Amino acid sequence: MYFKQRQARQTDFLPLIQHRIVVVSALLRTKEGLRLFSLTEGQETEKQIVERFFEGLERYSPELVSWNGAGFDLPVLHYRALKYGVMAEHYWEIGDKDREFRFNNYLNRFHWRHLDLMDVLSGYSFGGRGSLEQVAMLLGLPGKLGMSGDQVWGTYQSGKVAAIRDYCEIDVLNTYLIYLRFQLMRGLLDQSRYQSEVELLSTKLSEMKSLHISTFLSAWHTRSE
């Protein structure tokens, strides 16, 4: 597959329909608090991971925030849900049954029930796009901490799914902190509320014992000083 892709596109990056999912990581912010979690191969099958992702959307109807989610993550999830016949009625709603979704749904590029920060910050311009790493560095955030997307396949071949999970969770934390700054810029958070949200995350991470979280927290505090 890689050989054919190099011949056809001069890249090793396979078409999205040929990808499969081994980890989905997310941060859930509700009135009750904040939770970072992952759905991981080995603990669950790929079908169960996809089912639980869409079940979460059905249950909470959250504002979904991503970095390049419209261009990569969600299309991959679409294809895998199609493969396994995963029901996701709420996700695919565009106003036929629920009028609230007519002008704010997960599917329309310019609706913000799914907010793709990369798209929005670039003004939906390909030339204006920054990578998650670049924008994290701009804001003094830790960034990728040593692993990048092009290393995932080799890491998976080595059986290190936990390392991929750690990488995904670091991406989630960078994305969430960029999102908070974006909400401050929009005026939806004032400076006091923004600072309280940042402190809540810092406190939550300090309670976690995982090495990658401790490394992120240390790098974050060092770069923000």
C-alpha positions as CSV (number, residue, x, y, z in Angstrom):
1,M,0.0,0.0,0.0
2,Y,2.8,2.4,0.9
3,F,4.6,1.7,-2.4
4,K,1.5,2.3,-4.4
5,Q,0.8,5.6,-2.6
6,R,4.3,6.8,-3.1
7,Q,4.0,6.1,-6.8
8,A,0.6,7.8,-7.1
9,R,1.0,10.7,-4.7
10,Q,4.7,10.9,-3.8
11,T,3.8,10.4,-0.1
12,D,3.5,7.6,2.4
13,F,0.4,9.0,3.9
14,L,-2.4,6.6,3.0
15,P,-5.9,7.6,2.0
16,L,-8.2,8.1,5.0
17,I,-10.3,5.1,4.1
18,Q,-7.3,2.8,4.7
19,H,-6.7,4.1,8.2
20,R,-8.0,2.3,11.4
21,I,-8.4,3.5,14.9
22,V,-6.3,2.3,17.9
23,V,-6.8,5.2,20.3
24,V,-9.4,8.0,20.8
25,S,-8.5,10.5,23.5
26,A,-10.7,13.3,24.8
27,L,-11.1,15.9,27.5
28,L,-14.7,16.3,28.7
29,R,-15.5,19.6,30.4
30,T,-18.9,19.7,32.1
31,K,-20.5,21.6,35.0
32,E,-19.4,18.8,37.3
33,G,-15.7,19.1,36.4
34,L,-13.1,18.0,33.9
35,R,-11.9,14.5,32.8
36,L,-9.2,13.4,30.5
37,F,-9.6,9.8,29.2
38,S,-8.8,7.5,26.3
39,L,-10.4,4.6,24.6
40,T,-7.6,2.2,23.7
41,E,-7.1,-0.9,21.6
42,G,-6.3,-3.9,23.8
43,Q,-8.8,-2.8,26.4
44,E,-11.5,-2.5,23.7
45,T,-11.9,-3.5,20.1
46,E,-11.9,-0.9,17.3
47,K,-15.7,-1.3,16.9
48,Q,-16.2,-0.6,20.6
49,I,-14.0,2.4,20.5
50,V,-16.0,3.9,17.6
51,E,-19.3,3.0,19.3
52,R,-18.3,4.6,22.6
53,F,-17.1,7.8,20.8
54,F,-20.5,8.3,19.1
55,E,-22.4,7.2,22.2
56,G,-20.7,10.0,24.1
57,L,-22.0,12.5,21.5
58,E,-25.4,11.0,21.8
59,R,-25.4,11.3,25.6
60,Y,-23.9,14.8,26.0
61,S,-24.4,16.6,22.7
62,P,-21.2,18.5,23.4
63,E,-19.5,21.2,21.5
64,L,-16.8,19.1,19.8
65,V,-13.4,20.8,19.5
66,S,-10.5,19.4,17.4
67,W,-7.4,20.4,15.5
68,N,-7.8,19.3,11.9
69,G,-10.8,17.1,13.0
70,A,-12.8,18.0,9.9
71,G,-9.9,17.1,7.6
72,F,-8.7,13.9,9.3
73,D,-10.1,12.6,12.6
74,L,-13.8,12.7,11.8
75,P,-13.6,11.3,8.2
76,V,-11.7,8.4,9.6
77,L,-14.3,7.9,12.2
78,H,-17.0,8.1,9.5
79,Y,-15.5,5.3,7.5
80,R,-14.9,3.0,10.5
81,A,-18.5,3.6,11.7
82,L,-19.7,2.8,8.3
83,K,-17.6,-0.4,8.3
84,Y,-19.1,-1.6,11.6
85,G,-22.6,-0.3,11.1
86,V,-22.4,2.0,14.2
87,M,-25.5,4.0,14.8
88,A,-25.0,7.7,15.4
89,E,-28.3,9.4,14.8
90,H,-27.6,12.5,16.8
91,Y,-24.2,13.0,15.1
92,W,-25.7,12.9,11.6
93,E,-28.7,15.1,12.5
94,I,-29.0,18.2,10.3
95,G,-32.4,19.4,11.3
96,D,-34.8,16.8,9.8
97,K,-35.9,15.6,13.3
98,D,-34.4,18.2,15.6
99,R,-34.8,21.8,14.3
100,E,-32.0,23.0,16.7
101,F,-29.5,21.1,14.5
102,R,-30.6,22.8,11.2
103,F,-28.3,25.8,11.8
104,N,-25.8,24.3,14.2
105,N,-24.8,20.7,13.5
106,Y,-21.6,18.6,13.6
107,L,-21.4,18.2,9.8
108,N,-21.5,21.7,8.3
109,R,-18.0,23.2,8.0
110,F,-19.1,26.6,9.2
111,H,-21.3,25.5,12.1
112,W,-19.5,25.4,15.5
113,R,-21.1,22.4,17.2
114,H,-17.9,20.9,15.8
115,L,-15.2,23.6,16.1
116,D,-12.1,22.7,14.1
117,L,-9.6,25.2,15.5
118,M,-7.1,24.8,12.7
119,D,-9.8,25.6,10.1
120,V,-11.2,28.6,12.0
121,L,-7.9,30.2,13.0
122,S,-6.6,29.9,9.4
123,G,-9.7,31.6,8.1
124,Y,-10.5,28.3,6.2
125,S,-7.4,29.0,4.1
126,F,-4.9,26.2,3.3
127,G,-2.1,28.7,3.1
128,G,-2.9,30.1,6.5
129,R,-2.9,26.8,8.4
130,G,-0.5,26.2,11.3
131,S,0.2,22.9,12.9
132,L,-0.9,22.1,16.4
133,E,2.8,22.0,17.4
134,Q,3.4,25.5,15.9
135,V,0.5,27.1,17.6
136,A,1.3,25.4,20.9
137,M,4.8,26.9,20.6
138,L,3.4,30.3,19.8
139,L,1.4,30.2,23.1
140,G,4.3,28.8,25.2
141,L,2.6,25.4,25.5
142,P,4.6,22.1,25.7
143,G,3.6,20.9,22.2
144,K,4.2,17.3,21.1
145,L,7.0,16.4,23.6
146,G,9.0,14.2,21.3
147,M,6.5,12.2,19.3
148,S,4.7,13.1,16.1
149,G,2.0,11.7,13.9
150,D,4.5,10.1,11.4
151,Q,5.9,7.9,14.2
152,V,2.5,6.4,15.1
153,W,2.7,3.5,12.6
154,G,6.2,2.4,13.7
155,T,5.2,2.7,17.3
156,Y,2.2,0.6,16.7
157,Q,4.3,-2.1,15.0
158,S,6.4,-2.2,18.1
159,G,3.3,-3.0,20.1
160,K,3.5,0.3,22.1
161,V,-0.2,1.3,22.1
162,A,0.3,2.9,25.5
163,A,2.8,5.3,23.9
164,I,0.3,6.2,21.2
165,R,-2.3,6.9,23.9
166,D,0.1,9.2,25.7
167,Y,0.8,11.0,22.5
168,C,-2.9,11.5,21.8
169,E,-3.6,12.8,25.3
170,I,-0.8,15.3,25.0
171,D,-2.4,16.5,21.8
172,V,-5.7,16.8,23.6
173,L,-4.2,18.9,26.3
174,N,-2.5,21.3,23.8
175,T,-5.8,21.6,21.9
176,Y,-7.8,22.3,25.0
177,L,-5.4,25.1,26.1
178,I,-5.5,26.7,22.7
179,Y,-9.3,26.5,22.8
180,L,-9.4,28.3,26.1
181,R,-7.2,31.1,24.7
182,F,-9.5,31.2,21.6
183,Q,-12.6,31.6,23.9
184,L,-10.8,34.4,25.7
185,M,-10.0,36.1,22.4
186,R,-13.7,35.8,21.4
187,G,-14.8,37.3,24.6
188,L,-16.7,34.2,25.7
189,L,-14.3,34.0,28.7
190,D,-13.1,37.0,30.6
191,Q,-9.6,37.1,32.1
192,S,-10.8,35.8,35.5
193,R,-12.8,32.9,34.1
194,Y,-10.0,32.0,31.7
195,Q,-7.5,31.9,34.5
196,S,-9.8,29.8,36.6
197,E,-10.2,27.3,33.8
198,V,-6.4,27.1,33.3
199,E,-5.9,26.6,37.0
200,L,-8.6,23.9,37.1
201,L,-6.7,21.9,34.4
202,S,-3.4,22.4,36.2
203,T,-4.9,21.1,39.4
204,K,-6.5,18.1,37.7
205,L,-3.2,17.2,36.0
206,S,-1.2,17.5,39.2
207,E,-3.5,14.8,40.7
208,M,-2.7,12.4,37.9
209,K,0.3,10.1,38.4
210,S,1.1,9.2,34.7
211,L,4.6,10.1,33.6
212,H,3.5,11.8,30.3
213,I,1.1,14.0,32.3
214,S,3.8,15.0,34.8
215,T,6.1,15.7,31.9
216,F,3.5,17.9,30.2
217,L,2.7,19.7,33.4
218,S,6.4,20.4,34.2
219,A,7.0,21.7,30.6
220,W,3.9,23.8,30.7
221,H,4.8,25.5,34.0
222,T,8.4,26.0,32.9
223,R,7.5,27.7,29.6
224,S,4.8,29.9,31.2
225,E,7.2,31.4,33.7
